[in-house]
Amino acid sequence: MTQKQPLQKLVIIVGPTSSGKSELAVKVAKKIGGAVLSSDSRQVYRGMDIGTGKITGKFDVRGRYMYKGIRHYGIDIASPTRQYSVAQFQKYGRKAIADIAKQGLVPIICGGTAQWIDAVVYEQEFPKVRPNAVLRKKLERLSTAEMFATLQKLDPDRAADIDRYNPHRLIRALEIVMTSGKPVPRLKQTSPYDCKWLGINPPAEVLQKKISQRLKQRLRQGMLKEVALLHKKGLSWKRLEQFGLEYRFCALHLQSKLATDEMTKELFEQLFRAHIQYTKRQMTWWKRNKNIQWSLE
C-alpha cells in the first residue's frame, strides 16, 4: 500500500486593508524561512504603486522582486492595459507556491483580495461562460448601483461579497448569472494544501485611524499624479475607474467630476468612506472561514 504524500504547507495572512498584513508576512518569512505570494488584485499591475499601497521593493539582477530581503511573487507581473483575471492568478499562484517549495522555503500568501486567495487555496473551477460582447455593452450603460441592484435580485450570495463599485466584477458576475441561468458557483471547501490561516483585525477605531493616515500619505506622495500618468500612458478613464477605490475616485476627480480644490477634502472623504465599506466587505468574506486565527495586530 502506497503512503500518501504530505500536503504542501502554506501560511495565509489575511485581514482588512491597512491592517499591517505585508509587514507581518515579512516577519513570518524571516522567522520560518519563507517567500511571499502577494494576492492583491491591483498590485499585479505595473505602474500602480501609490494607489495600491504596494511595498517599496525592487527587482534584483535575477529578476526577483525583493523587499526587506524576502522574495515576493505576484507584484508587477501584468500590464494595466489588459485585464488580469482571477483564473490567471490561480494558475500563477499555484506555480509560485511550487517554485517556493522547491527552494526549501515555506510559501506565505498575503493579501486583501479574498476571492483571489480562495481561488489559489481551494479547489475551484471557474464557470466556462465566454464573454458576451452584446450583453456587456448593454450592462455598461447601467450605473454600478443599477448593476448591483440587479445582482442582488439574481444572486444575493454573490452580491453580498462583491465590490459593489467595481463595474468589471459586477459585469462579469451578471454575465455568468444571466448567461447560465445559475448563481455564480461557490467555493468547494477542500484544499490541496495544509493551510495555516492567520488574520489581523484591529479594533475599528485603530483601523480607521490607519486608513486615514494612509490615505493622507498617498495623497502627499502623488497619488493623483500617478493616476494622471497612467491615463497619459494610454489607460482610459473608464479603465482607471474599473480598478476601484483610489483609482476610481482619483479618475473622477481628474475629470472634474468631484470637487476641484487641490488635495480636495471631498476626494479624501469619498476615499475614506469607500475604504471603510471595503473593509466591511473583506471581513464579511473572511468571517465565514472558521480556520482563521485572529489577532488585533
C-alpha positions as CSV (number, residue, x, y, z in Angstrom):
1,M,0.0,0.0,0.0
2,T,1.5,3.3,-1.1
3,Q,1.9,6.0,1.5
4,K,0.2,9.4,0.8
5,Q,2.5,12.3,0.2
6,P,2.1,15.0,2.9
7,L,0.3,18.2,1.7
8,Q,2.3,21.3,1.0
9,K,2.2,23.6,4.0
10,L,1.0,27.2,3.4
11,V,0.8,30.1,5.7
12,I,-2.0,32.5,4.7
13,I,-2.2,36.1,6.2
14,V,-5.5,37.9,5.7
15,G,-7.4,40.9,7.1
16,P,-8.8,44.3,6.1
17,T,-6.9,46.9,4.1
18,S,-4.3,48.9,6.1
19,S,-4.2,46.3,8.9
20,G,-0.5,45.5,8.5
21,K,-0.5,42.3,6.6
22,S,2.5,43.0,4.4
23,E,4.9,43.7,7.3
24,L,3.6,40.7,9.2
25,A,4.3,38.5,6.2
26,V,7.9,39.7,6.1
27,K,8.3,39.0,9.8
28,V,6.9,35.5,9.4
29,A,9.0,34.8,6.3
30,K,12.2,35.7,8.2
31,K,11.2,33.6,11.2
32,I,10.3,30.4,9.4
33,G,12.2,30.7,6.1
34,G,9.6,31.7,3.6
35,A,8.8,33.7,0.5
36,V,5.6,35.7,0.0
37,L,2.9,35.4,-2.7
38,S,1.1,38.7,-2.8
39,S,-2.6,38.2,-3.6
40,D,-3.7,41.7,-4.3
41,S,-5.8,42.1,-7.5
42,R,-4.3,45.6,-8.2
43,Q,-0.7,45.1,-7.2
44,V,-0.2,42.7,-10.0
45,Y,-0.2,45.7,-12.3
46,R,3.0,47.7,-13.2
47,G,2.8,51.4,-12.6
48,M,0.1,51.1,-10.0
49,D,2.2,51.8,-6.9
50,I,1.0,54.6,-4.6
51,G,-2.7,53.9,-5.1
52,T,-2.4,50.2,-4.3
53,G,-0.1,50.7,-1.3
54,K,2.5,48.5,-3.0
55,I,5.5,47.6,-0.9
56,T,8.6,49.5,-1.9
57,G,10.6,46.6,-3.2
58,K,12.8,46.2,-6.2
59,F,13.7,43.6,-8.8
60,D,17.2,42.2,-8.4
61,V,19.6,41.2,-11.1
62,R,17.9,37.8,-11.3
63,G,14.5,39.3,-11.9
64,R,13.2,38.6,-8.4
65,Y,11.1,41.1,-6.6
66,M,12.7,41.6,-3.2
67,Y,11.5,43.5,-0.2
68,K,13.5,43.6,3.1
69,G,15.4,40.6,2.0
70,I,12.3,38.5,1.2
71,R,11.3,37.4,-2.3
72,H,7.7,38.4,-3.2
73,Y,5.7,36.9,-6.1
74,G,2.6,38.4,-7.7
75,I,3.8,42.0,-7.9
76,D,4.3,43.9,-11.2
77,I,3.5,40.9,-13.3
78,A,0.9,42.4,-15.7
79,S,0.2,45.4,-17.8
80,P,-2.8,47.5,-16.5
81,T,-4.0,47.9,-20.1
82,R,-5.3,44.3,-20.0
83,Q,-7.5,42.6,-17.5
84,Y,-5.6,40.1,-15.3
85,S,-8.3,37.6,-14.2
86,V,-8.7,35.5,-11.1
87,A,-8.3,32.4,-13.2
88,Q,-4.9,33.6,-14.4
89,F,-3.9,34.3,-10.9
90,Q,-5.0,30.9,-9.7
91,K,-2.6,29.3,-12.3
92,Y,0.2,31.8,-11.5
93,G,-0.2,31.4,-7.7
94,R,-0.1,27.6,-7.7
95,K,3.0,27.7,-9.9
96,A,4.6,30.2,-7.5
97,I,3.8,28.0,-4.5
98,A,5.5,25.1,-6.2
99,D,8.5,27.2,-7.0
100,I,8.9,28.5,-3.4
101,A,8.6,24.9,-2.1
102,K,11.3,23.7,-4.5
103,Q,13.7,26.2,-2.9
104,G,13.0,24.6,0.5
105,L,11.0,27.7,1.7
106,V,7.5,28.0,3.1
107,P,5.0,29.7,0.8
108,I,3.3,32.6,2.6
109,I,0.2,34.0,0.9
110,C,-0.6,37.6,1.8
111,G,-3.2,40.0,0.6
112,G,-6.6,41.5,0.8
113,T,-8.3,40.2,-2.3
114,A,-10.3,37.4,-0.8
115,Q,-11.5,35.8,-4.0
116,W,-8.0,35.6,-5.4
117,I,-6.6,33.9,-2.2
118,D,-9.5,31.4,-2.1
119,A,-9.1,30.6,-5.8
120,V,-5.5,29.5,-5.1
121,V,-6.1,27.7,-1.8
122,Y,-9.3,25.8,-2.6
123,E,-10.4,23.6,-5.3
124,Q,-12.3,25.9,-7.6
125,E,-13.3,25.7,-11.2
126,F,-14.4,28.9,-12.9
127,P,-17.6,29.0,-15.0
128,K,-17.0,28.3,-18.6
129,V,-19.1,31.3,-19.7
130,R,-17.5,33.2,-22.5
131,P,-17.5,37.0,-22.7
132,N,-20.7,38.2,-24.3
133,A,-20.0,41.5,-26.1
134,V,-23.6,42.3,-26.7
135,L,-24.6,41.7,-23.1
136,R,-21.6,43.6,-21.8
137,K,-22.4,46.6,-23.9
138,K,-25.9,46.6,-22.6
139,L,-24.7,46.3,-19.0
140,E,-22.1,49.0,-19.4
141,R,-25.0,51.5,-20.0
142,L,-26.1,50.9,-16.4
143,S,-24.6,52.6,-13.3
144,T,-22.8,50.4,-10.8
145,A,-25.8,51.0,-8.4
146,E,-28.2,49.6,-11.0
147,M,-25.9,46.6,-11.8
148,F,-25.5,45.9,-8.1
149,A,-29.3,46.0,-7.5
150,T,-29.8,43.6,-10.4
151,L,-27.2,41.2,-9.0
152,Q,-28.9,41.3,-5.6
153,K,-32.1,40.0,-7.2
154,L,-30.4,37.4,-9.3
155,D,-27.6,36.2,-7.0
156,P,-27.8,37.7,-3.5
157,D,-24.9,35.5,-2.2
158,R,-22.5,36.9,-4.8
159,A,-23.8,40.4,-4.2
160,A,-23.1,40.1,-0.5
161,D,-19.3,39.8,-1.1
162,I,-18.7,41.7,-4.4
163,D,-17.2,45.1,-4.7
164,R,-20.4,47.0,-5.5
165,Y,-18.4,49.9,-7.0
166,N,-16.3,47.7,-9.4
167,P,-18.1,47.7,-12.8
168,H,-15.8,44.9,-14.2
169,R,-16.6,42.5,-11.4
170,L,-20.3,43.4,-11.5
171,I,-20.5,42.9,-15.3
172,R,-18.7,39.5,-15.1
173,A,-21.0,38.3,-12.3
174,L,-24.1,39.3,-14.1
175,E,-22.8,37.8,-17.3
176,I,-22.3,34.5,-15.6
177,V,-25.7,34.5,-14.0
178,M,-27.7,35.8,-17.0
179,T,-26.0,33.5,-19.5
180,S,-26.0,30.3,-17.4
181,G,-29.3,30.9,-15.5
182,K,-27.4,29.9,-12.4
183,P,-25.7,31.7,-9.5
184,V,-22.0,32.2,-9.6
185,P,-20.5,28.9,-8.3
186,R,-19.4,28.9,-4.7
187,L,-16.1,27.6,-3.5
188,K,-15.5,24.0,-2.6
189,Q,-14.1,23.9,0.9
190,T,-11.4,21.3,0.1
191,S,-7.8,22.3,-0.5
192,P,-4.7,20.6,-2.0
193,Y,-2.6,22.3,0.7
194,D,-2.1,22.1,4.5
195,C,-3.1,25.7,5.4
196,K,-2.4,27.7,8.5
197,W,-4.6,30.8,8.4
198,L,-3.6,34.0,10.3
199,G,-5.8,37.1,10.4
200,I,-5.2,40.7,11.6
201,N,-8.3,42.6,12.6
202,P,-7.5,45.7,14.6
203,P,-10.3,47.5,16.6
204,A,-12.5,49.7,14.4
205,E,-11.1,53.0,15.8
206,V,-7.5,51.8,15.3
207,L,-8.2,50.6,11.7
208,Q,-10.0,53.9,10.8
209,K,-7.1,55.9,12.0
210,K,-4.6,53.8,10.0
211,I,-6.8,54.2,6.9
212,S,-7.0,57.9,7.4
213,Q,-3.2,58.3,7.8
214,R,-2.5,56.0,4.9
215,L,-4.8,57.9,2.5
216,K,-3.3,61.3,3.5
217,Q,0.2,59.9,2.9
218,R,-0.8,58.6,-0.5
219,L,-2.2,62.0,-1.5
220,R,1.0,63.6,-0.3
221,Q,3.1,61.1,-2.2
222,G,1.4,62.0,-5.5
223,M,-1.5,59.5,-5.9
224,L,-3.3,62.0,-8.3
225,K,-0.2,62.4,-10.4
226,E,0.2,58.6,-10.6
227,V,-3.4,58.2,-12.0
228,A,-2.8,61.2,-14.4
229,L,0.4,59.5,-15.7
230,L,-1.4,56.1,-16.2
231,H,-4.1,58.0,-18.2
232,K,-1.3,59.7,-20.2
233,K,0.2,56.3,-21.0
234,G,-3.0,55.1,-22.5
235,L,-5.4,53.9,-19.8
236,S,-8.8,55.3,-20.4
237,W,-10.7,57.0,-17.6
238,K,-13.2,54.1,-17.8
239,R,-10.4,51.6,-17.3
240,L,-9.0,53.5,-14.4
241,E,-12.4,53.7,-12.7
242,Q,-12.7,49.9,-13.0
243,F,-9.8,49.5,-10.6
244,G,-12.0,50.9,-7.9
245,L,-11.1,52.8,-4.7
246,E,-8.2,55.3,-5.2
247,Y,-8.1,54.9,-9.0
248,R,-11.9,55.3,-9.3
249,F,-12.1,58.4,-7.2
250,C,-8.9,60.0,-8.5
251,A,-10.0,59.4,-12.1
252,L,-13.3,61.1,-11.3
253,H,-11.5,64.0,-9.6
254,L,-9.2,64.5,-12.6
255,Q,-12.2,64.6,-14.9
256,S,-13.7,67.4,-12.6
257,K,-16.5,65.1,-11.6
258,L,-15.6,65.7,-7.9
259,A,-14.5,68.9,-6.2
260,T,-11.6,70.6,-7.9
261,D,-9.7,72.0,-4.9
262,E,-6.1,70.9,-4.6
263,M,-5.9,67.9,-2.3
264,T,-9.6,68.2,-2.0
265,K,-11.4,67.4,1.2
266,E,-14.2,65.8,-0.8
267,L,-11.8,63.4,-2.5
268,F,-10.3,62.4,0.8
269,E,-13.8,61.9,2.4
270,Q,-15.0,59.9,-0.6
271,L,-12.0,57.6,-0.4
272,F,-12.2,57.2,3.3
273,R,-15.8,56.1,3.2
274,A,-15.1,53.7,0.3
275,H,-12.3,52.1,2.3
276,I,-14.4,51.7,5.3
277,Q,-17.1,50.0,3.2
278,Y,-14.4,47.8,1.6
279,T,-13.0,46.6,4.9
280,K,-16.5,45.6,5.9
281,R,-16.9,43.5,2.8
282,Q,-13.5,42.0,3.3
283,M,-14.4,41.0,6.9
284,T,-17.8,39.6,5.8
285,W,-15.9,37.2,3.5
286,W,-13.2,36.2,6.0
287,K,-15.5,35.7,9.0
288,R,-17.0,32.7,7.1
289,N,-13.7,31.0,7.4
290,K,-13.6,29.3,10.8
291,N,-9.9,28.2,10.4
292,I,-8.5,31.8,10.7
293,Q,-6.7,32.5,13.9
294,W,-7.4,36.2,14.5
295,S,-5.3,38.8,16.4
296,L,-5.6,42.5,16.9
297,E,-2.1,43.2,15.4
